[in-house]
Amino acid sequence: MALWGPSPRGYSMALCTPADRANLAGVRHIVLVLSGKGGVGKSTLSTELALALRHAGKRVGILDVDLCGPSIPRMLRVQDSAVHQCDSGWVPVFVGQDKAIALMSIGFLLERPDDAVVWRGPKKNALIKQFVTDVAWGELDFLIVDTPPGTSDEHISTVEALRPHQLLGAVLVTTPQAVSVGDVRRELTFCRKAGLHILGIVENMSGFVCPHCSECTNIFSKGGGEELAKHAGVPFLGCVPLDPQLSQSLEEGRDFIQEFPKSSAFPALTHIAQQILDTSQRSS
């Protein structure tokens, strides 16, 4: 099997045993965050959704399966942390002084943060399966799975590995313009072919909020995500505007939900989280 570049620390190709599969036994609901297009804010939404659910009193984990672009460790300011082994497998990194969120990412396994993961599909797929089976999550109400853009190997492997577990469904992220909406339409097709329940569509970067006057300008047009949801017959979860405070919190690894309650993005994100909570309660 070809590999260009360094192997992650602690990575092995060991086969999974039935005992390994018990690592997700304590996870009540799994939510996939998907999009057919890169740069639409999947990692941002995954991070903020996890924070919003945590502030709603839920136990939350994030599984970052974007192997070539693991950005969530930096967004949560734990990029210098390391993963340790226990009897049950890998121990995820816990975020904050209160250990509020459990996080697993390939970013913790690389020797150097600038190392590129230049792998062929089989090795990517093997690591995704190992992430699913070999991480000791403990008891969680929600596990948010941040995925790379597209509808190929990594996505098929992720869905297949998670299917035996408590898979609540997928949140699809788009930006308003037609190019993005077209790619997300393909993601809808993927979900249906994979038998994956669609929780709804989020329109991200839906307008820019001026930090001085709070006026919202529709830089990328508006309404593409809502129109797609209506056409596809799936829920529309809401619009999240571009907000400098949200960008600042991600750059500095701060808790946006706690620190910026007056931001215009705050009610949008908490509303999306509440709809996920309502769906999980109906499914229980």
C-alpha positions as CSV (number, residue, x, y, z in Angstrom):
1,M,0.0,0.0,0.0
2,A,1.5,3.3,-1.1
3,L,2.0,6.1,1.3
4,W,3.7,9.4,0.6
5,G,4.8,11.3,3.6
6,P,4.9,10.4,7.3
7,S,2.5,8.0,9.1
8,P,0.5,9.4,12.0
9,R,1.7,8.7,15.5
10,G,0.0,5.7,17.0
11,Y,-1.6,4.6,13.8
12,S,-2.0,0.9,13.1
13,M,-3.8,-1.2,10.6
14,A,-5.1,-3.6,13.2
15,L,-8.3,-5.4,12.5
16,C,-11.3,-4.5,14.7
17,T,-12.7,-6.9,17.2
18,P,-16.2,-7.0,18.7
19,A,-14.9,-5.4,21.9
20,D,-13.7,-2.4,19.8
21,R,-17.2,-1.8,18.6
22,A,-18.4,-1.2,22.1
23,N,-16.6,2.2,22.0
24,L,-19.7,3.7,20.4
25,A,-22.2,1.9,22.7
26,G,-22.5,4.9,25.0
27,V,-23.2,7.4,22.2
28,R,-26.9,8.1,21.9
29,H,-27.0,10.1,18.6
30,I,-24.6,10.5,15.7
31,V,-24.9,13.5,13.3
32,L,-23.0,13.8,10.1
33,V,-22.1,17.2,8.7
34,L,-21.8,17.0,4.9
35,S,-21.5,19.1,1.8
36,G,-20.6,18.4,-1.8
37,K,-18.5,21.5,-1.9
38,G,-15.4,22.6,0.1
39,G,-15.2,26.0,1.8
40,V,-18.8,26.2,2.8
41,G,-18.2,26.0,6.6
42,K,-18.7,22.4,7.6
43,S,-16.0,22.5,10.3
44,T,-17.4,25.9,11.5
45,L,-20.9,24.4,11.8
46,S,-19.7,21.2,13.4
47,T,-17.8,23.2,16.0
48,E,-20.6,25.6,16.8
49,L,-23.2,22.9,16.8
50,A,-21.1,21.0,19.3
51,L,-20.7,24.1,21.5
52,A,-24.4,24.9,21.3
53,L,-25.4,21.4,22.3
54,R,-22.9,21.4,25.1
55,H,-24.4,24.7,26.5
56,A,-27.8,23.0,26.3
57,G,-26.4,20.5,28.9
58,K,-25.5,17.7,26.5
59,R,-22.4,15.5,26.5
60,V,-20.8,16.0,23.1
61,G,-18.0,14.6,21.0
62,I,-16.6,15.6,17.6
63,L,-15.1,13.1,15.2
64,D,-13.0,15.0,12.5
65,V,-12.7,12.7,9.5
66,D,-11.5,15.5,7.2
67,L,-8.1,13.7,6.9
68,C,-6.4,16.2,4.6
69,G,-7.7,19.4,6.2
70,P,-8.2,18.8,10.0
71,S,-9.1,22.3,11.2
72,I,-11.3,21.6,14.2
73,P,-8.4,21.2,16.7
74,R,-7.3,24.8,16.0
75,M,-10.9,26.1,16.1
76,L,-11.1,24.7,19.7
77,R,-7.5,25.7,20.6
78,V,-6.2,22.2,21.3
79,Q,-4.0,21.7,18.2
80,D,-0.9,21.0,20.4
81,S,-2.6,18.1,22.3
82,A,-1.7,14.5,21.9
83,V,-3.8,11.3,21.8
84,H,-3.1,8.6,24.4
85,Q,-3.9,4.9,24.5
86,C,-6.0,3.1,27.0
87,D,-7.3,-0.5,27.3
88,S,-10.3,0.4,25.1
89,G,-8.2,2.2,22.4
90,W,-7.5,5.9,21.8
91,V,-8.5,8.4,24.4
92,P,-10.0,11.5,22.6
93,V,-8.7,15.0,23.5
94,F,-11.0,16.9,25.9
95,V,-11.6,20.6,25.3
96,G,-11.6,23.3,28.0
97,Q,-11.0,23.2,31.7
98,D,-14.3,21.5,32.2
99,K,-13.4,18.8,29.6
100,A,-16.7,19.8,27.9
101,I,-16.2,18.3,24.5
102,A,-14.3,15.2,23.4
103,L,-12.5,15.5,20.1
104,M,-10.7,13.1,17.8
105,S,-8.8,14.2,14.7
106,I,-5.8,13.1,12.6
107,G,-4.4,16.5,13.5
108,F,-3.4,15.0,16.9
109,L,-1.6,12.1,15.3
110,L,0.8,13.9,12.9
111,E,4.4,14.4,13.8
112,R,4.3,18.0,12.6
113,P,1.3,20.2,12.1
114,D,2.3,21.1,8.6
115,D,2.7,17.4,7.5
116,A,0.5,16.5,4.5
117,V,-1.5,13.3,4.5
118,V,-0.9,12.1,1.0
119,W,-2.7,8.7,1.0
120,R,-4.5,6.5,-1.4
121,G,-8.1,5.6,-0.6
122,P,-7.6,2.3,1.2
123,K,-5.4,3.7,3.9
124,K,-7.8,6.7,4.4
125,N,-10.7,4.2,4.7
126,A,-8.8,2.1,7.2
127,L,-8.1,5.0,9.4
128,I,-11.7,6.2,9.3
129,K,-12.9,2.7,10.4
130,Q,-10.3,2.8,13.2
131,F,-11.6,6.2,14.3
132,V,-15.1,4.8,14.5
133,T,-14.1,1.6,16.4
134,D,-11.0,2.4,18.4
135,V,-11.8,5.7,20.1
136,A,-13.0,5.4,23.7
137,W,-15.8,8.0,23.6
138,G,-17.5,7.0,26.9
139,E,-21.0,8.3,27.5
140,L,-22.1,11.0,24.9
141,D,-25.5,12.4,24.0
142,F,-24.2,13.5,20.6
143,L,-21.3,12.7,18.3
144,I,-20.8,15.3,15.5
145,V,-18.9,13.9,12.5
146,D,-17.2,16.5,10.4
147,T,-16.6,15.2,6.9
148,P,-14.5,16.3,3.9
149,P,-16.2,17.7,0.8
150,G,-17.4,15.2,-1.8
151,T,-19.3,11.9,-2.1
152,S,-16.5,9.4,-2.5
153,D,-14.4,6.9,-0.5
154,E,-14.2,8.7,2.8
155,H,-18.0,9.3,2.9
156,I,-18.9,5.7,1.9
157,S,-16.5,4.4,4.6
158,T,-17.8,6.7,7.2
159,V,-21.5,5.9,6.6
160,E,-20.8,2.1,6.4
161,A,-18.8,2.2,9.6
162,L,-21.4,4.2,11.5
163,R,-24.5,2.5,10.1
164,P,-24.7,-0.2,12.9
165,H,-24.7,2.6,15.5
166,Q,-27.1,5.3,16.6
167,L,-27.0,7.3,13.3
168,L,-29.5,10.2,13.7
169,G,-28.9,11.6,10.2
170,A,-27.0,14.2,8.2
171,V,-27.0,18.0,8.1
172,L,-26.1,19.4,4.7
173,V,-24.3,22.8,4.5
174,T,-24.3,25.1,1.5
175,T,-23.7,28.8,0.7
176,P,-26.4,30.7,-1.2
177,Q,-24.9,30.9,-4.7
178,A,-25.9,28.5,-7.4
179,V,-22.5,26.8,-7.8
180,S,-22.6,25.7,-4.2
181,V,-26.2,24.7,-4.2
182,G,-25.6,22.5,-7.3
183,D,-22.9,20.6,-5.5
184,V,-25.0,20.1,-2.4
185,R,-27.8,18.8,-4.6
186,R,-25.4,16.0,-5.5
187,E,-24.8,15.4,-1.8
188,L,-28.6,15.0,-1.4
189,T,-28.4,12.3,-4.0
190,F,-25.6,10.6,-2.2
191,C,-27.6,10.6,1.1
192,R,-30.5,9.0,-0.6
193,K,-28.4,6.3,-2.3
194,A,-26.7,5.6,1.0
195,G,-30.0,5.4,2.9
196,L,-29.0,8.3,5.1
197,H,-31.7,10.3,6.8
198,I,-31.4,14.0,6.0
199,L,-32.0,16.2,9.1
200,G,-32.0,19.3,7.0
201,I,-30.0,22.0,5.1
202,V,-28.2,25.0,6.5
203,E,-27.4,28.0,4.3
204,N,-24.1,29.4,5.6
205,M,-22.5,32.7,4.8
206,S,-26.0,34.1,4.2
207,G,-25.2,37.8,4.1
208,F,-22.5,39.8,5.8
209,V,-23.3,41.6,9.1
210,C,-21.5,44.9,9.4
211,P,-19.7,45.2,12.7
212,H,-20.5,48.9,12.9
213,C,-24.1,49.3,11.9
214,S,-25.3,45.7,12.1
215,E,-26.8,45.9,8.6
216,C,-26.8,42.6,6.7
217,T,-25.6,42.7,3.0
218,N,-26.2,39.7,0.8
219,I,-22.8,39.3,-0.7
220,F,-23.4,35.8,-2.1
221,S,-27.1,36.3,-2.9
222,K,-29.6,34.7,-0.6
223,G,-32.2,31.9,-0.5
224,G,-30.4,29.2,-2.5
225,G,-30.3,26.7,0.5
226,E,-33.9,27.3,1.4
227,E,-35.1,26.9,-2.2
228,L,-33.1,23.6,-2.4
229,A,-34.6,22.3,0.8
230,K,-38.1,23.1,-0.5
231,H,-37.4,21.5,-3.8
232,A,-36.0,18.4,-2.2
233,G,-38.7,18.1,0.4
234,V,-36.3,18.2,3.4
235,P,-36.3,20.6,6.4
236,F,-34.5,23.9,6.1
237,L,-32.7,24.5,9.4
238,G,-31.8,28.1,8.9
239,C,-29.4,30.8,7.6
240,V,-26.1,31.7,9.3
241,P,-24.7,35.1,8.3
242,L,-21.1,35.9,7.9
243,D,-20.1,37.6,11.2
244,P,-16.6,38.9,12.1
245,Q,-17.2,37.9,15.7
246,L,-17.7,34.3,14.6
247,S,-14.6,34.4,12.5
248,Q,-12.7,35.9,15.4
249,S,-13.8,33.2,17.8
250,L,-12.7,30.4,15.5
251,E,-9.3,32.0,14.8
252,E,-8.7,32.4,18.6
253,G,-10.2,29.2,19.7
254,R,-12.9,30.9,21.8
255,D,-16.3,29.7,22.7
256,F,-18.5,31.8,20.4
257,I,-21.8,30.5,21.9
258,Q,-20.7,31.7,25.4
259,E,-18.9,34.9,24.5
260,F,-20.9,36.5,21.7
261,P,-24.6,36.1,22.6
262,K,-25.4,39.4,20.9
263,S,-24.0,38.4,17.6
264,S,-26.5,38.0,14.7
265,A,-25.1,34.5,14.1
266,F,-25.9,33.4,17.6
267,P,-29.7,32.9,17.3
268,A,-29.2,31.2,14.0
269,L,-26.8,28.6,15.4
270,T,-28.7,28.0,18.6
271,H,-31.9,27.5,16.5
272,I,-30.2,24.9,14.4
273,A,-29.0,23.1,17.5
274,Q,-32.5,23.2,19.0
275,Q,-33.9,21.6,15.9
276,I,-31.3,18.8,16.2
277,L,-32.3,18.4,19.8
278,D,-36.0,18.2,19.0
279,T,-35.4,15.6,16.3
280,S,-33.3,13.5,18.7
281,Q,-36.0,13.6,21.3
282,R,-38.6,12.4,18.8
283,S,-36.4,9.6,17.7
284,S,-35.7,8.3,21.2
